[in-house]
Amino acid sequence: MITASPICRRLRAVRRQRALYHLHRGKALTNLDRHKKALADYKRVVELNAACANAHNVRGSALAELGRASVVIGGYDGVLDLEPERASAHVQRRNCLTDLGRYDEAAAAYHRAITFEHDDARFHIQPVRP
């Protein structure tokens, strides 16, 4: 007799595999500059596995490529809710805030990024005010 526990574990494993499929497909579409189609895959990954910080991160990057900076900030906030020490998400959030002219918030995001990755030169580029 099969108990519910092995079935549930198998269903979770299948769900993770489907999420990985959509994540990799989205990344391939992003590499082909097909950002709108990639967004659909990233959305599906988040539906299948909301705890996948990488999905939130690449979704934000795709939205940024489409010029939707105001929407992107919420995506990076989702990443940071899951992984608060992810410096790259702080930097990408900073870039979006700079694009929106929200320089004080951008500077704060910049400082959080270098707090976590102080040895990485990529994170030592300050936002530029016009």
N, C-alpha and C positions, 0 to 999 in steps of 0.2 A: 504494500500500500504506500502511495506517495503522499507525503504530508504537504501542507501549504507552504512551509518554509522553503524547501528546495524549489518549488514552483515560483515563489516570490523572488528568490535569488536569481533564478534564470530570467525572469521578466525584467528585473533591474539590469542584468547584464546585457540583454538585448537592447534595452532602452539606451544604455551607455554607448553601445556600438552604433546605434542609429544616430545618436548625437555626434559621435566622432565622424561618421560619414558626412553629415551635413556641415560640420566644422571644416573638414578638409576640402569638401566641394566648394564651400564659401570662399576659402582661402585661394583655391584655384581660380574661381571667378574674379576675385579681387585682383589677382595677378594679371588677369586678362582685361582689367579696367571695366569689368561688368559689375559695377558696385550695386546697382539696383537688384540684380538677380542674387548677388552675394548676400544682400540684406535679408532676403527671404530665407536663405539657409541659416544665417546667424540667428534669426528670429526662431526658427525651428529648434536650433540647438538649445536656446534659452528655455523654450517650452519643454523640451525633453530633460534638460539638466540645468535648472536655474542657478545652481552653485558653480557652474563653469565660468570662472572669472575670465578665462581666455576668450570665450564667446562674447562676453560683454565688451572686452577690449577691442577685438577685431571688428565688432559691430560698430563701435564708436569710430574707429578709423575709416570704415566704409562711409559712414554718415558724414564725416569730416570731408572726405573726398567729394561728396555730393554738395558740399557747401552748407550743410545743415548744423552749424556749430551750436546753436541753442539747444537742439535735441541731443547732440553728442554729450554735452556736459552731464546730463542725466545718466547716460550710459556709463561714463567713467565713474560717476558716483556709485553705480551698481558694482563696478569692479572693486572700488575702494571699500565698499561695504563688506565684500567677500575677502579681499586681500589688502588691508589698509597700508601695508608697507611696500606695495608694488609701485616703485618709483616711476616706471614708464607711464603708468596711468596718471600719475600726478603731472608729469611733463605734458602728456597729450591734453589733459584737462587745462593746463596752463596755456597751451597753444590756442585752444578754443576760446578761452576767456580773453586772451590778447586780441584775437580776431574780432571779438564782440566789444572791445574797448573797455573791458572790465579789468583794468590794470592792477588795482590793489589786490583783487582776488587772485589774479594771475601770479603776482609776486608771492603771495602766500602759498600757492600751489608749488611754485618753484622752490621755495624754501623747504617745503615738506619733502619734495623729491630729493634734494641734496642731503637732507637729514638721513634718508635711507640708503642713498648711493653716493656718498661723499667722495669716493675714489673714482667715479666714472665721469670722465671729462664731458660726455654728452649732456650731462645734467647741470653743467656749469655755464650754460648760455642763458643769460638773463633776458626777460621779455623787454622788447624795445618799445618805448612810448613814441608816438609820432611827434 
